Amino acid sequence: MTGESEESGVREEAPETDALAEAQAKAEEYLDMARRVQADFDNYRRRTQKENEEFRAFATAGLITELLTIVDDFDRALEHADGGEVFVTGVRGIRNNLMKVLESKGLSEIDASGRFDPNLHEALCTVEGEEDGMVAEVFQKGYRLGDKVLRYAKVKVTRKPAPAAPAEDGENDGKQEDKEE
């Protein structure tokens, strides 16, 4: 009988071992699923945070673009004002304060001196100059908000004059005579 009880004991342990291994496999599967869900949630959280930041920047960009027209108006008014009046000094101070607020939100002026860059400048016309592709005049300042161009600088660009092609007299005379005959 002892042999039978040992055999039955072995038989009883095998189902318990199988059940334990099956439970451990299920636990590993559930742990793996939980890790995947956690990773998906972390990705979702990062993505929505980035989208919210982009939305805020986009919403701010619209307001800043509208405020830039006021800055332009200040600049035009100050170009024609006499520098000695208290009123002009006050207007200049208001313009500077407005620019400080806009700069604190990430606005920066695009440098429009030097070489023309189509990523930053909009060429409205060209004028003859000593070198091709240089900014000759700025019609309207350009601005960026962070890395994004909010408004391109409107500029006049230089170009070298085209060299005059020398005309050969002998060839032209012969051609004209052929046409006349």
Sine and cosine of phi, psi and omega as CSV:
sin_phi,cos_phi,sin_psi,cos_psi,sin_omega,cos_omega
0.00,0.00,-0.50,0.86,0.01,-1.00
-0.89,0.46,-0.56,0.83,0.04,-1.00
-0.91,0.42,-0.63,0.78,-0.01,-1.00
-0.93,0.36,-0.63,0.78,-0.03,-1.00
-0.94,0.34,-0.55,0.83,0.04,-1.00
-0.93,0.37,-0.67,0.74,0.02,-1.00
-0.90,0.44,-0.67,0.74,0.00,-1.00
-0.93,0.36,-0.51,0.86,0.06,-1.00
-0.92,0.39,-0.63,0.78,0.03,-1.00
-0.92,0.38,-0.66,0.75,0.01,-1.00
-0.90,0.44,-0.58,0.81,-0.01,-1.00
-0.96,0.29,-0.57,0.82,-0.01,-1.00
-0.94,0.33,-0.58,0.82,-0.03,-1.00
-0.87,0.49,-0.72,0.69,0.04,-1.00
-0.90,0.43,-0.59,0.81,0.03,-1.00
-0.92,0.40,-0.66,0.75,0.03,-1.00
-0.91,0.41,-0.68,0.73,0.05,-1.00
-0.89,0.46,-0.68,0.74,0.00,-1.00
-0.91,0.42,-0.63,0.77,0.03,-1.00
-0.92,0.40,-0.70,0.71,0.02,-1.00
-0.90,0.44,-0.64,0.76,0.03,-1.00
-0.91,0.41,-0.64,0.77,0.02,-1.00
-0.92,0.39,-0.64,0.77,0.04,-1.00
-0.91,0.41,-0.64,0.77,0.04,-1.00
-0.89,0.45,-0.67,0.74,0.05,-1.00
-0.89,0.45,-0.67,0.74,0.01,-1.00
-0.89,0.46,-0.67,0.74,0.04,-1.00
-0.89,0.45,-0.66,0.75,0.02,-1.00
-0.89,0.46,-0.71,0.70,0.02,-1.00
-0.91,0.41,-0.63,0.78,0.04,-1.00
-0.90,0.43,-0.66,0.75,0.05,-1.00
-0.89,0.46,-0.69,0.72,0.04,-1.00
-0.89,0.46,-0.66,0.75,0.01,-1.00
-0.90,0.44,-0.65,0.76,0.04,-1.00
-0.90,0.44,-0.66,0.75,0.02,-1.00
-0.90,0.43,-0.68,0.73,0.03,-1.00
-0.89,0.46,-0.66,0.75,0.02,-1.00
-0.89,0.45,-0.69,0.73,0.02,-1.00
-0.91,0.42,-0.67,0.74,0.05,-1.00
-0.88,0.47,-0.66,0.75,0.01,-1.00
-0.91,0.41,-0.67,0.74,0.04,-1.00
-0.88,0.47,-0.68,0.74,0.05,-1.00
-0.89,0.45,-0.68,0.73,0.03,-1.00
-0.87,0.49,-0.70,0.71,-0.01,-1.00
-0.89,0.46,-0.71,0.70,0.02,-1.00
-0.89,0.45,-0.68,0.73,-0.02,-1.00
-0.90,0.44,-0.71,0.71,0.00,-1.00
-0.93,0.38,-0.56,0.83,0.05,-1.00
-0.90,0.43,-0.68,0.73,0.03,-1.00
-0.90,0.43,-0.69,0.72,0.02,-1.00
-0.88,0.47,-0.64,0.77,0.03,-1.00
-0.90,0.43,-0.66,0.76,0.04,-1.00
-0.90,0.43,-0.67,0.74,0.04,-1.00
-0.90,0.43,-0.63,0.78,0.02,-1.00
-0.90,0.44,-0.69,0.72,0.03,-1.00
-0.89,0.46,-0.67,0.74,0.02,-1.00
-0.90,0.44,-0.65,0.76,0.02,-1.00
-0.91,0.42,-0.68,0.74,0.02,-1.00
-0.91,0.42,-0.64,0.77,0.03,-1.00
-0.92,0.40,-0.60,0.80,-0.02,-1.00
-0.87,0.49,-0.64,0.76,0.02,-1.00
-0.89,0.46,-0.70,0.71,0.02,-1.00
-0.92,0.40,-0.68,0.73,-0.01,-1.00
-0.90,0.43,-0.64,0.77,0.04,-1.00
-0.86,0.50,-0.67,0.74,0.04,-1.00
-0.91,0.40,-0.61,0.79,0.01,-1.00
-0.94,0.34,-0.41,0.91,0.02,-1.00
-0.90,0.43,-0.49,0.87,0.07,-1.00
-0.91,0.42,-0.55,0.84,0.05,-1.00
-0.94,0.35,-0.65,0.76,0.07,-1.00
-0.87,0.49,-0.68,0.73,0.04,-1.00
-0.87,0.48,-0.66,0.75,0.03,-1.00
-0.89,0.45,-0.67,0.74,0.06,-1.00
-0.86,0.50,-0.72,0.69,-0.01,-1.00
-0.87,0.49,-0.70,0.72,0.02,-1.00
-0.90,0.43,-0.65,0.76,0.01,-1.00
-0.91,0.42,-0.65,0.76,-0.03,-1.00
-0.95,0.30,-0.42,0.91,0.07,-1.00
-0.90,0.44,-0.55,0.84,-0.09,-1.00
-0.98,-0.20,0.09,1.00,-0.05,-1.00
-0.99,-0.11,0.49,-0.87,0.11,-0.99
-0.98,0.19,0.66,-0.75,-0.10,-0.99
-0.96,0.26,-0.24,0.97,-0.13,-0.99
-1.00,0.06,-0.26,0.96,-0.10,-1.00
-0.98,0.21,0.53,-0.85,0.03,-1.00
-0.91,0.41,-0.61,0.80,0.01,-1.00
-0.87,0.50,-0.70,0.71,-0.01,-1.00
-0.90,0.43,-0.64,0.77,0.04,-1.00
-0.89,0.46,-0.64,0.77,0.04,-1.00
-0.91,0.42,-0.69,0.72,0.02,-1.00
-0.90,0.44,-0.67,0.75,0.04,-1.00
-0.88,0.48,-0.64,0.77,0.03,-1.00
-0.91,0.42,-0.65,0.76,0.03,-1.00
-0.89,0.45,-0.69,0.72,0.02,-1.00
-0.87,0.49,-0.69,0.72,0.01,-1.00
-0.90,0.43,-0.64,0.77,0.03,-1.00
-0.91,0.41,-0.66,0.75,0.03,-1.00
-0.88,0.47,-0.68,0.73,0.01,-1.00
-0.91,0.42,-0.60,0.80,0.04,-1.00
-0.89,0.47,-0.66,0.75,0.02,-1.00
-0.90,0.43,-0.70,0.71,0.00,-1.00
-0.91,0.41,-0.63,0.78,0.03,-1.00
-0.92,0.40,-0.54,0.84,0.04,-1.00
-0.92,0.39,-0.35,0.94,0.05,-1.00
-1.00,-0.04,0.07,1.00,0.08,-1.00
0.96,-0.29,0.09,1.00,-0.01,-1.00
-0.98,0.19,0.66,-0.75,0.09,-1.00
-0.62,-0.79,0.54,-0.84,0.00,-1.00
-0.98,0.18,0.63,-0.77,0.05,-1.00
-0.99,0.12,0.76,-0.65,0.03,-1.00
-0.95,0.32,0.86,-0.51,-0.05,-1.00
-0.95,-0.32,0.31,0.95,0.05,-1.00
-0.98,-0.19,0.44,-0.90,0.04,-1.00
1.00,-0.03,-0.63,-0.77,-0.11,-0.99
-0.98,0.19,0.62,-0.79,0.06,-1.00
-0.93,0.37,0.75,-0.66,0.04,-1.00
-0.81,-0.58,0.93,-0.37,-0.05,-1.00
-0.90,0.43,-0.25,0.97,0.06,-1.00
-0.98,0.19,-0.28,0.96,-0.04,-1.00
-0.83,-0.56,-0.39,0.92,-0.12,-0.99
-0.87,-0.49,0.47,-0.88,0.12,-0.99
-0.89,-0.45,0.89,-0.45,-0.03,-1.00
-0.99,0.14,0.87,-0.50,0.02,-1.00
-1.00,-0.05,-0.52,0.85,0.03,-1.00
-0.33,-0.95,0.13,-0.99,0.02,-1.00
-0.83,-0.55,0.36,-0.93,0.05,-1.00
-0.61,-0.79,0.51,-0.86,0.00,-1.00
-0.93,0.37,0.62,-0.78,0.00,-1.00
-0.44,-0.90,0.00,-1.00,-0.04,-1.00
-0.96,0.29,-0.48,0.87,-0.08,-1.00
-0.71,-0.70,0.57,-0.82,0.03,-1.00
-0.96,0.27,0.59,-0.81,0.18,-0.98
0.97,0.25,0.41,0.91,0.05,-1.00
-0.98,-0.21,0.54,-0.84,0.04,-1.00
-0.98,0.22,0.85,-0.52,-0.02,-1.00
-1.00,-0.07,-0.60,0.80,-0.06,-1.00
-0.45,-0.89,0.54,-0.84,0.03,-1.00
-0.95,-0.31,0.86,-0.50,0.04,-1.00
-1.00,0.05,-0.61,0.79,0.01,-1.00
-0.53,-0.85,0.73,-0.68,0.00,-1.00
-0.92,0.40,0.51,-0.86,0.07,-1.00
-0.95,-0.32,0.40,-0.92,-0.04,-1.00
-0.64,-0.77,0.45,-0.89,0.15,-0.99
-0.83,-0.56,0.43,-0.90,0.10,-0.99
-0.89,-0.45,0.98,-0.22,-0.13,-0.99
0.93,0.36,-0.84,-0.55,0.02,-1.00
-1.00,-0.08,-0.18,0.98,-0.08,-1.00
-1.00,0.00,0.73,-0.68,0.06,-1.00
-0.97,0.25,0.86,-0.52,0.01,-1.00
-1.00,0.05,-0.68,0.74,0.02,-1.00
-0.53,-0.85,0.80,-0.60,0.00,-1.00
-0.96,0.29,0.57,-0.82,0.08,-1.00
-0.95,0.30,0.78,-0.62,0.01,-1.00
-1.00,-0.02,0.88,-0.48,-0.17,-0.98
-0.71,-0.71,0.27,-0.96,0.17,-0.99
-0.97,-0.26,0.73,-0.69,-0.12,-0.99
-0.91,-0.41,0.60,-0.80,0.01,-1.00
-1.00,0.08,0.44,-0.90,0.14,-0.99
-0.57,-0.82,0.53,-0.85,0.02,-1.00
-0.94,0.33,0.58,-0.81,0.07,-1.00
-0.92,0.38,0.58,-0.82,0.00,-1.00
-0.95,0.31,0.73,-0.68,0.01,-1.00
-0.92,0.38,0.67,-0.74,0.00,-1.00
-0.96,0.29,0.75,-0.66,-0.01,-1.00
-0.98,0.19,0.82,-0.57,0.00,-1.00
-0.94,0.35,0.74,-0.67,0.01,-1.00
-1.00,-0.04,0.72,-0.69,0.03,-1.00
-1.00,-0.04,0.85,-0.53,-0.11,-0.99
-0.91,0.41,-0.64,0.76,-0.06,-1.00
-0.89,0.46,-0.65,0.76,-0.03,-1.00
-0.94,0.34,-0.68,0.74,-0.03,-1.00
-0.90,0.43,-0.64,0.77,-0.03,-1.00
-0.91,0.42,-0.67,0.75,0.00,-1.00
-0.90,0.44,-0.63,0.78,0.00,-1.00
-0.93,0.38,-0.63,0.78,-0.01,-1.00
-0.92,0.40,-0.61,0.79,0.00,-1.00
-0.92,0.39,-0.61,0.79,0.01,-1.00
-0.90,0.43,-0.61,0.79,-0.02,-1.00
-0.94,0.35,-0.56,0.83,-0.04,-1.00
-0.95,0.30,-0.48,0.88,-0.06,-1.00
-0.97,0.26,0.00,0.00,0.00,0.00
